[in-house]
Amino acid sequence: MGLPTLLIVGGSFGLKEFSSLRYETRYIKKIDPELEATMKKGKKKITLDEELEKIQEKDLDKWVNIRGPRPWEDSKQVQDEQRKRLSKQT
């Protein structure tokens, strides 16, 4: 075995390690410790029972399905028309 062969084989392993390290560290997000502390402070454990009670409190029989504007429609105009139509119904 010669030196060139050793460099080629060793270089391929080195390149693999360096490139994998680059891609692994790219996706690690660093969070400011103060921000992380405030995020943990505000977290409250939510149970399924609490969420079920919230849903049961809502009146789901009187909801109105309002469609959003289509891409070619003016959103302000569509919203105004829907508000007028809803105010006339009630």
C-alpha positions in Angstrom: 0.0 0.0 0.0 1.2 3.4 -0.8 0.7 6.8 0.7 -1.8 7.9 -2.0 -4.1 5.0 -1.3 -3.9 5.7 2.4 -4.8 9.3 1.9 -7.8 8.5 -0.4 -9.2 5.9 2.1 -8.5 8.1 5.1 -9.8 11.2 3.4 -13.1 9.6 2.5 -13.7 8.6 6.2 -12.7 12.0 7.4 -15.0 13.7 4.8 -17.9 11.6 5.9 -17.4 12.5 9.6 -17.0 16.2 9.0 -20.0 16.4 6.6 -22.3 14.5 9.0 -21.1 16.7 11.9 -22.0 19.8 9.8 -25.5 18.6 9.1 -26.2 17.4 12.7 -25.2 20.7 14.2 -27.2 22.8 11.7 -30.6 21.6 13.1 -29.8 22.2 16.8 -31.6 25.3 17.9 -30.1 27.4 20.6 -32.6 29.1 23.0 -31.8 32.0 25.2 -31.8 30.8 28.8 -34.1 33.7 29.9 -36.6 32.9 27.2 -36.5 29.2 28.1 -37.2 30.1 31.7 -40.2 32.2 30.8 -41.5 29.5 28.5 -41.3 26.9 31.3 -42.9 29.3 33.8 -46.0 29.8 31.6 -46.5 26.1 30.9 -49.5 24.6 32.6 -50.2 20.9 32.4 -53.5 20.4 30.5 -55.5 17.3 31.0 -58.0 15.8 28.7 -60.8 16.3 31.3 -60.2 20.1 31.3 -60.3 20.2 27.6 -63.5 18.2 27.5 -65.1 20.6 30.0 -64.1 23.6 27.8 -65.7 22.0 24.7 -68.9 21.0 26.6 -69.3 24.6 27.8 -69.4 25.9 24.2 -72.7 26.1 22.4 -72.1 24.1 19.3 -75.7 24.1 18.0 -75.7 27.8 17.0 -72.4 28.1 15.1 -72.3 29.7 11.7 -70.1 28.4 8.9 -68.4 31.5 7.3 -66.3 30.8 4.2 -63.2 32.7 3.6 -62.7 34.8 0.5 -61.5 33.2 -2.7 -58.2 34.3 -4.2 -59.9 36.5 -6.8 -62.3 38.1 -4.3 -61.6 41.2 -2.2 -61.5 39.9 1.4 -62.9 43.2 3.0 -65.8 43.2 0.6 -66.7 39.6 1.3 -66.5 40.1 5.0 -68.7 43.1 4.9 -71.3 41.2 2.8 -71.3 38.3 5.3 -71.7 40.7 8.2 -74.7 42.4 6.5 -76.2 39.0 5.7 -75.8 37.8 9.3 -77.2 41.0 10.8 -80.3 40.7 8.6 -80.8 37.1 9.7 -80.8 37.8 13.5 
